[in-house]
Amino acid sequence: MHSLAVIGVFLTLLSCTGSAPPRPSQTAIPVKIPIRLELEKVIEGRLLAYDLKTPSGLALDALDNLFIADAGNHRLLKLNTEFKPIREYGGYGGGIGRFNSPEDLVLDRGLNLYVLDAGNRRVIRLDANLNYIEAIIPEDDSTEIISTLGRLSGIQISVLGEITLVDHDNSRLIRLDNFNRFSRYIGDFSYGRGALLNPLGLAMDDKELFYVADGGNGRIAVFDDYGNFLRQSGGEDLRRPSAITADPNGLIWVADDDPADILVFDSDGRRVWRMSDQTDPEISLDDVRSLTVSAKGRLYVADAGNNRVMVYRIVYQAVR
């Protein structure tokens, strides 16, 4: 009888409190997608010692200083937030402080700049002021990699310092561990549906998924951090993707060179926007080799065929 009384008191108190606590809101978090671009700046012509020629790689630091791989002049440029050149480094050659067609750039979280020195088949690590630190040559103990290495066309670095390179000619990715030693191939002929064909660019999102501009297959190929092929997207929209980047909103921006265009996909691979659909796109792109998007909502385009870098302000719309 005592236990029944206790239960009765509990039920009475519960009924006096009203309804149960509300569940967490199921309202979807707004996602931003682009609706148009507004041309803000064209970077071209004389930049310090030379006219900009075939810009092929772009990177931004935390302050939005811009780094450009000026492949045609075999040098790097650093521009401030007002797009003024403040430092250059390089020149043609194979020794320290020299490049042979630098193709791509990436900054790690410690603000080291990794330069894909394509013609010399190596990676050069600099600090954020373009001071030389080291050369990284992708080879294993038998030097098999360096002897068969093709043209390098993309680079990314993980939080743990593992470097992934795009070997365009051999249709594969090359993974180096955080000691700069060969780890494995990704996307070669053994990958079945995930096999790459002349890939051109590489992006990595905040979940450390890899997105490959798989130029020869006309698609985006997605791999996890272990190199497992997950999915593909863009096959109905892309002909020859040449550059790719992941933006702070989780969207994937892709340059397509046939014809020249820029498309945006969500994290599920659905196309959400196409540049050529704009009423007034203000573009005539040719041979886009690199894209990057800033946290402040700017799109930077390495328009290599026109020897310039295009800077656009992205106008977004929130969707649910």
C-alpha positions in Angstrom: 0.0 0.0 0.0 2.8 2.4 0.8 4.4 1.9 -2.6 1.1 2.6 -4.3 0.7 5.8 -2.4 4.1 7.0 -3.5 3.3 6.2 -7.1 0.0 8.1 -6.8 1.8 11.2 -5.5 4.4 11.0 -8.3 1.7 10.9 -11.0 -0.1 13.8 -9.4 3.0 15.9 -9.3 3.8 15.0 -13.0 0.3 16.0 -14.0 0.7 19.4 -12.4 3.8 20.2 -14.4 1.9 20.3 -17.6 3.2 18.8 -20.8 6.5 17.1 -21.2 9.6 19.3 -22.0 9.6 20.2 -25.7 11.8 18.2 -28.0 14.8 20.0 -29.7 13.7 22.0 -32.7 13.7 20.1 -35.9 14.1 23.2 -38.0 16.7 22.8 -40.7 19.9 24.8 -40.4 19.9 27.4 -43.2 22.5 26.6 -45.9 23.9 29.3 -48.2 24.1 28.8 -51.9 25.4 31.3 -54.5 22.9 33.1 -56.7 25.4 35.3 -58.6 28.9 36.7 -58.8 29.9 40.3 -58.9 33.3 41.1 -60.4 35.4 42.9 -57.8 39.0 42.8 -59.2 41.1 41.6 -62.1 44.7 40.9 -61.2 46.8 41.1 -64.3 49.8 42.9 -66.0 52.9 43.9 -64.2 53.3 42.5 -60.7 56.8 43.4 -59.4 59.4 42.2 -61.9 57.2 40.6 -64.6 53.8 40.6 -66.1 51.6 37.8 -64.7 51.8 34.8 -67.0 49.8 31.5 -66.7 48.8 31.7 -63.0 48.2 28.1 -62.0 47.8 27.9 -58.2 46.1 30.0 -55.5 46.0 30.0 -51.8 44.7 32.3 -49.0 46.1 32.7 -45.5 43.9 33.5 -42.4 44.2 37.2 -43.1 43.2 36.8 -46.8 46.6 37.6 -48.2 46.7 35.9 -51.6 49.5 33.6 -52.9 49.8 33.0 -56.6 51.9 30.4 -58.4 52.9 32.4 -61.5 53.8 29.3 -63.5 54.8 31.2 -66.7 57.5 33.1 -64.8 58.4 30.2 -62.5 57.8 32.3 -59.4 55.5 32.8 -56.4 53.8 36.1 -55.5 52.2 37.2 -52.3 49.6 40.0 -52.4 48.1 41.8 -49.5 44.3 42.3 -48.8 44.3 45.3 -51.2 45.7 43.0 -54.0 49.1 44.8 -54.0 52.1 42.5 -54.5 54.4 42.6 -51.5 56.8 39.7 -52.1 58.0 37.4 -54.9 60.2 34.4 -54.8 61.7 32.0 -57.3 62.9 32.0 -60.9 63.6 29.3 -63.4 65.8 26.4 -62.3 66.1 23.3 -60.2 68.1 24.4 -57.2 67.1 26.0 -53.9 64.9 29.1 -54.5 64.0 28.0 -58.1 61.0 26.5 -59.7 60.0 24.8 -63.0 56.3 25.6 -63.6 54.9 25.7 -60.1 51.3 24.3 -60.5 49.5 24.4 -57.2 49.7 25.7 -53.7 48.3 24.8 -50.3 48.7 26.3 -46.8 48.7 24.1 -43.7 47.3 25.3 -40.3 50.8 26.3 -39.2 51.0 28.7 -42.2 53.6 26.7 -44.1 53.1 27.1 -47.8 53.5 23.9 -49.9 54.3 24.5 -53.5 53.8 21.9 -56.2 57.0 22.4 -58.3 55.6 20.3 -61.2 58.5 20.5 -63.6 61.0 19.5 -61.0 58.6 16.8 -59.7 58.9 17.9 -56.0 57.2 19.9 -53.3 58.8 23.0 -51.8 57.9 24.0 -48.3 58.1 27.7 -47.5 56.9 29.8 -44.6 54.2 32.4 -45.0 56.8 35.1 -45.9 58.1 32.9 -48.7 61.3 31.9 -46.9 62.7 28.4 -48.0 62.3 25.5 -45.5 62.8 22.3 -47.4 62.3 20.3 -50.6 60.1 17.2 -50.4 60.7 14.6 -53.1 58.0 11.8 -53.4 60.0 8.6 -53.4 60.2 5.3 -51.5 63.3 3.3 -50.6 63.6 1.9 -54.1 63.1 5.3 -55.8 60.4 3.7 -57.9 58.0 6.6 -57.6 60.4 9.4 -58.7 61.4 7.3 -61.7 57.8 6.9 -62.9 56.3 10.1 -61.7 54.3 12.0 -64.2 53.2 15.7 -64.4 51.9 16.8 -61.0 48.7 18.9 -61.0 47.3 19.1 -57.5 48.3 19.0 -53.8 46.5 18.8 -50.4 47.7 18.4 -46.9 45.8 16.8 -44.0 45.6 18.1 -40.4 48.2 15.5 -39.5 50.6 16.7 -42.2 50.1 13.9 -44.7 50.6 15.1 -48.3 48.4 14.0 -51.2 49.6 14.7 -54.8 47.8 14.4 -58.1 49.9 12.5 -60.6 48.1 13.5 -63.8 50.0 11.4 -66.3 49.7 8.2 -64.3 46.0 8.8 -63.4 46.5 8.4 -59.6 46.9 10.1 -56.3 50.1 9.6 -54.3 49.9 9.7 -50.5 52.9 10.6 -48.4 52.9 10.2 -44.6 53.7 12.9 -42.1 57.4 12.0 -42.4 57.1 12.7 -46.2 57.6 9.0 -47.1 55.5 7.2 -49.6 52.3 5.6 -48.1 50.1 4.4 -51.0 48.5 5.1 -54.3 44.9 6.1 -54.6 42.6 5.9 -57.6 44.9 3.9 -59.9 43.7 1.1 -62.3 43.0 -1.3 -59.3 40.2 1.0 -58.0 37.4 -0.2 -60.3 34.7 2.5 -60.4 37.1 4.7 -58.5 39.8 4.5 -61.1 40.9 8.0 -62.2 41.8 9.2 -65.7 44.1 12.1 -66.1 43.0 14.0 -62.9 43.7 17.7 -62.8 42.8 19.1 -59.4 42.3 18.1 -55.8 40.2 19.6 -52.9 39.7 18.5 -49.3 36.8 19.5 -47.1 36.6 19.9 -43.3 35.8 16.2 -42.9 39.0 15.4 -44.8 37.2 13.9 -47.8 39.0 14.2 -51.0 37.3 15.6 -54.2 39.2 14.9 -57.4 38.6 16.9 -60.6 38.7 13.7 -62.7 39.3 15.3 -66.0 39.4 12.3 -68.3 36.3 10.8 -66.8 34.3 14.1 -66.7 33.3 13.8 -63.1 34.1 14.5 -59.5 35.5 11.4 -57.7 35.2 11.4 -53.9 37.5 9.4 -51.5 37.8 9.2 -47.8 40.9 9.9 -45.8 41.9 6.2 -46.1 41.7 6.3 -49.9 38.4 4.4 -50.2 36.3 5.4 -53.1 32.9 6.7 -51.9 31.0 8.1 -54.8 31.1 10.2 -58.0 29.1 13.3 -59.0 28.8 15.9 -61.8 28.8 13.3 -64.6 25.7 14.9 -66.2 27.1 18.4 -65.9 30.9 18.2 -66.4 33.0 17.5 -69.5 36.5 18.1 -68.4 36.8 19.5 -64.8 40.1 21.2 -64.4 40.1 22.8 -60.9 38.2 22.2 -57.7 37.8 23.6 -54.2 35.7 23.2 -51.0 34.3 26.4 -49.5 33.6 27.2 -45.9 29.9 26.4 -46.4 30.6 22.9 -47.4 29.9 23.5 -51.2 32.2 22.2 -53.9 33.2 24.6 -56.6 34.4 23.1 -59.9 35.9 24.7 -63.1 34.9 22.9 -66.3 37.0 23.6 -69.4 34.7 22.4 -72.1 33.3 25.0 -72.4 34.8 27.3 -69.8 32.4 27.4 -66.8 32.2 27.2 -63.1 29.7 25.0 -61.3 28.8 24.5 -57.6 27.7 21.2 -56.0 26.4 20.5 -52.5 27.8 17.8 -50.2 25.5 15.2 -51.7 26.8 15.9 -55.2 23.8 17.8 -56.5 24.4 20.8 -58.7 23.1 24.0 -57.1 24.4 26.7 -59.3 26.1 27.3 -62.7 28.0 30.5 -63.6 27.0 30.5 -67.2 23.3 30.7 -66.1 23.9 34.3 -64.9 22.3 37.1 -66.8 25.6 39.1 -66.8 28.4 36.8 -65.9 31.2 39.2 -66.8 33.5 36.4 -67.7 35.4 34.9 -70.6 37.5 32.3 -68.9 40.1 30.1 -70.5 42.1 27.3 -68.9 41.1 27.7 -65.3 43.7 26.0 -63.2 42.8 26.9 -59.6 39.8 28.1 -57.5 39.6 29.2 -53.9 36.8 30.7 -51.8 37.5 32.9 -48.8 35.5 32.9 -45.5 34.5 36.5 -46.4 32.7 35.3 -49.6 35.1 35.9 -52.4 35.8 33.6 -55.3 39.4 33.7 -56.7 39.9 32.2 -60.2 43.3 31.4 -61.8 42.3 32.3 -65.4 45.6 30.9 -66.8 44.7 31.2 -70.5 44.1 34.9 -70.1 47.1 35.5 -67.8 45.0 36.9 -64.9 43.3 36.2 -61.6 39.6 37.0 -61.3 38.2 38.1 -57.9 34.4 37.9 -57.5 32.2 38.8 -54.6 29.7 35.9 -54.1 26.1 36.8 -53.5 24.5 34.1 -51.5 20.9 33.1 -50.7 20.0 31.1 -47.5 18.0 28.0 -48.2 16.6 25.3 -45.9 
